[in-house]
Amino acid sequence: MKGIFFSVRPFCFASLMFLLVLISGCRSKTNNYEPVYSEDSLQTKTLLYGVSTHAFHELNTAFAKYLNERLDSARFELVASSYFSAYVDKLEKRYFDMAGANGFMTLESIRNGYSILAASVDEAVNAGVIVVNKDSSINNFSDLEGKSIASAGSPALGHMLPMVYLVKKGLDVNNKVKLKYVESFESVILNVYLGRCSVGFATINGWHSFIKRRPEIASKVALKWITPAVPGNTLLIRNTVNKKTVSQLKNLILTMHMNEQGRKALANLGYIKFVPADSNTYLPFKDLLKEYRELIVDPNY
């Protein structure tokens, strides 16, 4: 009997120790447990913000970041196009949830399921510009006859305004100049800088933005003429975007000039602020478009 007693006792002791260790381990894990929460991605809607070229992607990065840090249930993803005409095509197909547009594009987009969020107030007037190579000896409008002109083409504001402007100054742009169509306003200025074209069409905002990043450009390219000013560019929102998001977005955009981070983001774009606008703001573009069609031979119009 003693032999049996002493053989069972070690077994019971070992079982008891195992049970204590198991209980202790469970209690330790229970005391140290902390729940980990993941972001509810189903509640965050990704919206596509269209910008015309890769250069504008860089300029709009701070602006998109400003909005993303403050929007409740949506975030913007910047989408740039390789060339301007591809951007126009995507806008016409309603590919973007939000997009920037000039007055000509705004009129068409309003008919195509977009609304105006706001209009820009530029640091300089919103106008077209004509830049020349400093070695070209161009001083008068008549000196442009026979010259090659780099342009992004219609419906770029930097193309349509200079074309109308030069016709009114007596130049036959339909027959007496050589238009060279390029991908973007950056390409326009670079073509003039490199001597591939004597003249270039752009916007004043595009010109200032580019020489700010590439100051050496000013050594060979000069701003020669500025067209009459027009209302600022717009931010368009597609009519399918949630109304609550649109309301918050509009408030953020119209007030961002009131804080330092917002002002810095606006400065990258060459803007002072955004202001309320509607289709009536862009009525002057209807007359401009009519004038363009009457004066310019353009297969797109």
CORSULPE-V24576 format. One record per pair of residues at least 24 apart in sequence whose C-alpha atoms are under 10 Angstrom apart, sorted by the first residue. I is the first residue (numbers start at 1). J is the second residue. D is the distance in whole Angstrom. If there is no record, write none. Layout:
I,J,D / I,J,D
This chain:
41,73,9 / 41,74,10 / 42,73,9 / 43,72,9 / 43,73,6 / 43,74,8 / 44,71,10 / 44,72,8 / 44,73,5 / 44,74,5 / 44,75,7 / 45,72,10 / 45,73,6 / 45,74,4 / 45,75,6 / 45,76,9 / 45,241,10 / 45,242,10 / 45,245,10 / 46,73,9 / 46,74,6 / 46,75,5 / 46,76,6 / 46,77,7 / 46,97,9 / 47,74,7 / 47,75,6 / 47,76,5 / 47,77,6 / 47,78,9 / 47,96,8 / 47,97,6 / 47,98,7 / 47,241,8 / 48,75,9 / 48,76,6 / 48,77,5 / 48,78,6 / 48,79,6 / 48,80,10 / 48,95,8 / 48,96,5 / 48,97,5 / 48,98,6 / 48,99,8 / 49,75,10 / 49,76,6 / 49,77,6 / 49,78,5 / 49,79,6 / 49,80,9 / 49,95,9 / 49,96,6 / 49,97,6 / 49,98,5 / 49,99,5 / 49,100,8 / 49,235,10 / 49,236,10 / 49,237,9 / 50,76,10 / 50,77,8 / 50,78,6 / 50,79,5 / 50,80,6 / 50,81,8 / 50,87,8 / 50,88,10 / 50,90,9 / 50,91,8 / 50,95,8 / 50,96,6 / 50,97,8 / 50,98,6 / 50,99,5 / 50,100,7 / 50,101,10 / 50,235,10 / 50,236,10 / 51,78,7 / 51,79,6 / 51,80,5 / 51,81,7 / 51,84,9 / 51,87,7 / 51,88,10 / 51,91,10 / 51,96,9 / 51,98,9 / 51,99,6 / 51,100,6 / 51,101,9 / 52,79,8 / 52,80,6 / 52,81,6 / 52,82,8 / 52,83,7 / 52,84,6 / 52,85,9 / 52,86,8 / 52,87,5 / 52,88,8 / 52,90,10 / 52,91,10 / 52,99,9 / 52,100,8 / 52,101,9 / 52,184,8 / 53,79,9 / 53,80,5 / 53,81,5 / 53,82,6 / 53,83,6 / 53,84,6 / 53,85,10 / 53,86,9 / 53,87,8 / 53,183,9 / 53,184,7 / 53,185,9 / 53,186,9 / 54,79,9 / 54,80,5 / 54,81,7 / 54,82,7 / 54,83,8 / 54,84,10 / 54,184,9 / 54,186,10 / 55,80,8 / 55,81,10 / 55,82,10 / 55,184,9 / 55,185,10 / 55,186,8 / 55,209,10 / 55,210,9 / 56,80,7 / 56,81,10 / 56,206,10 / 56,209,10 / 56,268,10 / 56,269,8 / 57,81,9 / 58,268,9 / 58,269,10 / 59,209,9 / 59,265,8 / 59,266,9 / 59,267,9 / 59,268,6 / 59,269,6 / 59,270,9 / 60,265,8 / 60,266,9 / 60,268,7 / 60,269,7 / 61,265,8 / 61,268,9 / 61,269,10 / 62,261,9 / 62,262,9 / 62,264,8 / 62,265,5 / 62,266,8 / 62,267,10 / 62,268,8 / 62,269,9 / 63,253,9 / 63,256,10 / 63,261,9 / 63,262,8 / 63,263,10 / 63,264,9 / 63,265,5 / 63,266,7 / 63,267,10 / 63,268,8 / 63,269,8 / 64,265,9 / 65,265,9 / 66,252,9 / 66,253,9 / 66,256,9 / 66,261,7 / 66,262,7 / 66,264,10 / 66,265,7 / 67,248,10 / 67,249,8 / 67,252,7 / 67,253,8 / 67,256,9 / 67,262,9 / 68,249,10 / 70,248,9 / 70,249,9 / 70,252,8 / 71,245,8 / 71,248,7 / 71,249,7 / 71,252,8 / 72,244,10 / 72,245,8 / 72,248,8 / 72,249,10 / 73,242,10 / 73,244,9 / 73,245,7 / 74,242,10 / 74,245,7 / 74,249,10 / 81,183,10 / 82,183,8 / 82,184,9 / 83,152,9 / 83,182,8 / 83,183,5 / 83,184,6 / 83,185,10 / 83,187,10 / 84,152,7 / 84,153,9 / 84,154,9 / 84,155,9 / 84,156,8 / 84,182,9 / 84,183,6 / 84,184,6 / 84,185,9 / 85,152,8 / 85,153,8 / 85,154,8 / 85,155,9 / 85,156,9 / 85,182,10 / 85,183,8 / 85,184,9 / 86,183,9 / 88,154,10 / 88,155,8 / 88,156,9 / 91,238,10 / 94,238,7 / 94,239,10 / 95,238,9 / 96,236,9 / 96,237,8 / 96,238,7 / 97,236,8 / 97,237,6 / 97,238,5 / 97,239,8 / 97,240,8 / 97,241,7 / 98,235,7 / 98,236,5 / 98,237,4 / 98,238,6 / 98,239,10 / 98,241,9 / 99,234,8 / 99,235,6 / 99,236,5 / 99,237,7 / 99,238,9 / 100,233,7 / 100,234,6 / 100,235,5 / 100,236,6 / 100,237,9 / 101,155,10 / 101,156,9 / 101,157,9 / 101,232,9 / 101,233,6 / 101,234,5 / 101,235,6 / 101,236,7 / 102,126,10 / 102,155,9 / 102,156,8 / 102,157,6 / 102,158,10 / 102,230,10 / 102,231,9 / 102,232,7 / 102,233,5 / 102,234,6 / 102,235,9 / 102,282,10 / 102,285,10 / 103,155,9 / 103,156,10 / 103,157,8 / 103,230,8 / 103,231,7 / 103,232,8 / 103,233,6 / 103,234,7 / 103,279,10 / 103,281,9 / 103,282,6 / 103,283,9 / 103,284,9 / 103,285,6 / 103,286,9 / 103,288,10 / 103,289,10 / 104,154,9 / 104,155,7 / 104,156,8 / 104,157,7 / 104,160,9 / 104,233,10 / 104,282,8 / 104,283,10 / 104,284,10 / 104,285,6 / 104,286,8 / 104,288,9 / 104,289,7 / 105,154,10 / 105,155,7 / 105,156,8 / 105,157,9 / 105,233,9 / 105,234,9 / 105,236,10 / 105,285,10 / 106,233,8 / 106,234,7 / 106,235,9 / 106,236,8 / 106,279,8 / 106,282,8 / 106,285,9 / 107,279,7 / 107,282,7 / 107,283,9 / 107,285,8 / 107,286,8 / 107,289,10 / 109,236,8 / 109,237,10 / 109,238,9 / 110,236,9 / 110,237,10 / 110,238,9 / 110,239,10 / 110,278,10 / 110,279,8 / 112,238,9 / 112,239,9 / 113,236,10 / 113,237,9 / 113,238,6 / 113,239,6 / 113,240,8 / 114,235,10 / 114,236,6 / 114,237,5 / 114,238,4 / 114,239,5 / 114,240,9 / 114,241,10 / 115,234,10 / 115,235,9 / 115,236,6 / 115,237,5 / 115,238,6 / 115,239,7 / 115,277,10 / 115,278,8 / 115,279,9 / 116,234,7 / 116,235,6 / 116,236,5 / 116,237,6 / 116,238,9 / 116,239,10 / 116,250,10 / 116,276,9 / 116,277,7 / 116,278,6 / 116,279,8 / 117,234,7 / 117,235,5 / 117,236,6 / 117,237,6 / 117,238,10 / 117,246,8 / 117,247,9 / 117,249,8 / 117,250,6 / 117,251,10 / 117,253,8 / 117,254,9 / 117,274,9 / 117,275,9 / 117,276,7 / 117,277,7 / 117,278,8 / 118,232,10 / 118,233,9 / 118,234,6 / 118,235,6 / 118,236,8 / 118,237,10 / 118,250,7 / 118,251,10 / 118,253,8 / 118,254,7 / 118,273,10 / 118,274,6 / 118,275,5 / 118,276,5 / 118,277,5 / 118,278,8 / 119,231,8 / 119,232,6 / 119,233,6 / 119,234,4 / 119,235,6 / 119,236,9 / 119,253,10 / 119,254,9 / 119,273,9 / 119,274,5 / 119,275,5 / 119,276,6 / 119,277,6 / 119,278,9 / 119,281,9 / 119,282,10 / 120,231,8 / 120,232,5 / 120,233,5 / 120,234,6 / 120,235,8 / 120,254,10 / 120,266,9 / 120,269,10 / 120,270,9 / 120,271,6 / 120,272,8 / 120,273,6 / 120,274,5 / 120,275,6 / 120,276,9 / 120,277,9 / 121,231,8 / 121,232,6 / 121,233,8 / 121,234,10 / 121,266,10 / 121,270,9 / 121,271,6 / 121,272,6 / 121,273,5 / 121,274,6 / 121,275,7 / 122,204,10 / 122,205,8 / 122,231,9 / 122,232,7 / 122,233,9 / 122,266,9 / 122,267,9 / 122,269,9 / 122,270,6 / 122,271,4 / 122,272,6 / 122,273,7 / 122,274,9 / 123,204,10 / 123,205,8 / 123,208,10 / 123,266,10 / 123,267,8 / 123,269,9 / 123,270,6 / 123,271,5 / 123,272,6 / 123,273,9 / 124,204,7 / 124,205,7 / 124,208,9 / 124,229,10 / 124,270,8 / 124,271,8 / 124,272,9 / 125,203,10 / 125,204,7 / 125,205,8 / 125,226,10 / 125,227,10 / 125,228,9 / 125,229,6 / 125,230,8 / 125,231,9 / 125,232,8 / 126,157,9 / 126,158,10 / 126,203,7 / 126,204,7 / 126,205,7 / 126,206,10 / 126,226,10 / 126,227,9 / 126,228,9 / 126,229,5 / 126,230,6 / 126,231,7 / 126,232,6 / 126,233,8 / 127,157,8 / 127,158,8 / 127,161,7 / 127,162,9 / 127,202,9 / 127,203,6 / 127,204,6 / 127,205,8 / 127,206,10 / 127,226,7 / 127,227,6 / 127,228,6 / 127,229,5 / 127,230,6 / 127,231,9 / 127,232,9 / 128,156,10 / 128,157,7 / 128,158,5 / 128,159,7 / 128,160,8 / 128,161,6 / 128,162,6 / 128,163,9 / 128,165,9 / 128,201,7 / 128,202,6 / 128,203,4 / 128,204,6 / 128,205,9 / 128,206,9 / 128,207,10 / 128,225,9 / 128,226,6 / 128,227,5 / 128,228,8 / 128,229,8 / 128,230,9 / 129,157,10 / 129,158,7 / 129,159,9 / 129,161,8 / 129,162,7 / 129,165,10 / 129,200,8 / 129,201,6 / 129,202,5 / 129,203,5 / 129,204,6 / 129,205,9 / 129,206,9 / 129,207,8 / 129,223,7 / 129,224,7 / 129,225,6 / 129,226,5 / 129,227,6 / 129,228,10 / 130,158,9 / 130,159,9 / 130,161,10 / 130,162,7 / 130,163,10 / 130,165,10 / 130,166,10 / 130,189,10 / 130,199,7 / 130,200,6 / 130,201,5 / 130,202,7 / 130,203,8 / 130,204,9 / 130,207,10 / 130,222,9 / 130,223,6 / 130,224,6 / 130,225,5 / 130,226,6 / 130,227,8 / 131,188,9 / 131,189,8 / 131,192,8 / 131,193,10 / 131,198,9 / 131,199,6 / 131,200,5 / 131,201,7 / 131,202,8 / 131,203,10 / 131,204,10 / 131,207,9 / 131,221,7 / 131,222,6 / 131,223,4 / 131,224,5 / 131,225,7 / 131,226,9 / 132,189,9 / 132,192,7 / 132,193,9 / 132,195,10 / 132,197,8 / 132,198,6 / 132,199,4 / 132,200,6 / 132,201,9 / 132,220,9 / 132,221,6 / 132,222,5 / 132,223,7 / 132,224,6 / 132,225,9 / 133,189,9 / 133,191,9 / 133,192,6 / 133,193,6 / 133,194,9 / 133,195,7 / 133,196,9 / 133,197,8 / 133,198,5 / 133,199,6 / 133,200,9 / 133,218,10 / 133,219,9 / 133,220,6 / 133,221,5 / 133,222,6 / 133,223,9 / 133,224,10 / 134,192,9 / 134,193,9 / 134,195,10 / 134,198,9 / 134,199,10 / 134,218,9 / 134,219,8 / 134,220,5 / 134,221,6 / 134,222,6 / 134,223,9 / 134,224,10 / 135,193,10 / 135,195,9 / 135,198,8 / 135,220,7 / 135,221,9 / 135,222,10 / 136,192,10 / 136,195,9 / 136,197,9 / 136,198,6 / 136,199,9 / 136,220,10 / 136,221,10 / 137,198,9 / 138,198,9 / 138,199,9 / 138,224,9 / 139,224,8 / 140,169,10 / 140,224,10 / 141,166,7 / 141,167,10 / 141,169,7 / 141,170,8 / 141,171,7 / 141,225,10 / 142,166,10 / 142,169,9 / 142,170,8 / 142,171,7 / 142,172,9 / 142,176,10 / 143,171,10 / 144,171,8 / 144,172,10 / 144,173,9 / 144,176,8 / 144,177,7 / 144,178,10 / 144,198,9 / 144,199,8 / 145,171,8 / 145,172,8 / 145,173,8 / 145,175,9 / 145,176,5 / 145,177,5 / 145,178,9 / 146,173,10 / 146,175,9 / 146,176,6 / 146,177,5 / 146,178,6 / 146,179,10 / 147,176,8 / 147,177,5 / 147,178,6 / 147,179,9 / 147,197,8 / 147,198,6 / 147,199,7 / 148,176,10 / 148,177,6 / 148,178,5 / 148,179,6 / 148,180,7 / 148,192,9 / 148,196,8 / 148,197,5 / 148,198,6 / 148,199,6 / 148,200,8 / 149,177,7 / 149,178,6 / 149,179,5 / 149,180,6 / 149,181,8 / 149,188,9 / 149,191,9 / 149,192,8 / 149,196,9 / 149,197,6 / 149,198,6 / 149,199,5 / 149,200,5 / 149,201,7 / 150,178,9 / 150,179,6 / 150,180,5 / 150,181,6 / 150,182,7 / 150,183,10 / 150,184,10 / 150,185,9 / 150,187,8 / 150,188,5 / 150,189,8 / 150,190,9 / 150,191,7 / 150,192,7 / 150,196,9 / 150,197,6 / 150,198,8 / 150,199,6 / 150,200,5 / 150,201,6 / 150,202,9 / 151,179,7 / 151,180,6 / 151,181,5 / 151,182,6 / 151,183,8 / 151,184,8 / 151,185,7 / 151,186,10 / 151,187,8 / 151,188,6 / 151,189,9 / 151,191,10 / 151,197,10 / 151,199,9 / 151,200,6 / 151,201,5 / 151,202,7 / 152,179,10 / 152,180,8 / 152,181,5 / 152,182,5 / 152,183,6 / 152,184,5 / 152,185,6 / 152,186,9 / 152,187,8 / 152,188,7 / 152,200,9 / 152,201,8 / 152,202,8 / 153,179,9 / 153,180,9 / 153,181,6 / 153,182,8 / 153,183,9 / 153,184,9 / 153,185,10 / 153,201,9 / 153,202,10 / 153,298,9 / 153,300,9 / 154,181,10 / 154,298,8 / 154,299,10 / 154,300,7 / 154,301,9 / 155,289,10 / 155,300,8 / 155,301,9 / 156,184,9 / 156,185,9 / 156,201,10 / 156,202,8 / 156,203,9 / 157,201,9 / 157,202,8 / 157,203,7 / 157,230,10 / 157,233,10 / 158,184,10 / 158,185,8 / 158,200,9 / 158,201,6 / 158,202,4 / 158,203,5 / 158,204,8 / 158,205,10 / 158,206,9 / 158,207,10 / 158,227,10 / 159,185,10 / 159,200,9 / 159,201,6 / 159,202,7 / 159,203,8 / 160,201,9 / 160,202,10 / 160,288,9 / 160,289,9 / 160,292,7 / 160,296,9 / 161,201,9 / 161,202,9 / 161,203,9 / 161,226,9 / 161,227,7 / 161,228,8 / 161,229,9 / 161,230,9 / 161,288,8 / 161,289,10 / 161,292,8 / 162,200,10 / 162,201,7 / 162,202,8 / 162,203,9 / 162,225,9 / 162,226,8 / 162,227,6 / 162,228,9 / 163,201,9 / 163,227,10 / 163,292,8 / 163,295,9 / 163,296,7 / 164,227,9 / 164,288,9 / 164,289,10 / 164,291,8 / 164,292,6 / 164,293,10 / 164,294,10 / 164,295,7 / 164,296,7 / 165,225,10 / 165,226,9 / 165,227,6 / 165,228,8 / 165,292,10 / 166,225,10 / 166,227,9 / 167,292,10 / 167,295,7 / 167,296,8 / 168,295,9 / 172,295,10 / 172,296,9 / 173,295,9 / 173,296,8 / 173,297,9 / 174,295,9 / 174,296,7 / 174,297,6 / 174,298,9 / 175,297,9 / 185,210,9 / 186,210,7 / 186,211,10 / 189,217,8 / 189,221,8 / 189,222,10 / 190,217,8 / 190,221,9 / 192,217,9 / 192,220,8 / 192,221,7 / 192,222,10 / 193,217,6 / 193,218,9 / 193,219,9 / 193,220,6 / 193,221,6 / 193,222,9 / 194,220,8 / 194,221,9 / 195,220,9 / 195,221,9 / 199,223,10 / 199,224,9 / 200,224,10 / 201,225,10 / 202,226,10 / 203,227,9 / 204,229,10 / 204,270,10 / 205,269,8 / 205,270,6 / 205,271,9 / 206,269,9 / 206,270,9 / 208,270,8 / 209,267,10 / 209,268,8 / 209,269,8 / 209,270,7 / 230,282,9 / 230,284,8 / 230,285,8 / 230,288,10 / 231,277,10 / 231,281,7 / 231,282,7 / 231,283,10 / 231,284,8 / 231,285,9 / 232,271,9 / 232,274,9 / 232,275,10 / 232,277,10 / 232,281,9 / 232,282,9 / 233,271,10 / 233,274,10 / 233,282,10 / 234,274,9 / 234,275,10 / 234,276,10 / 234,277,8 / 234,278,10 / 234,282,10 / 235,274,9 / 235,277,10 / 250,274,10 / 250,275,10 / 250,276,9
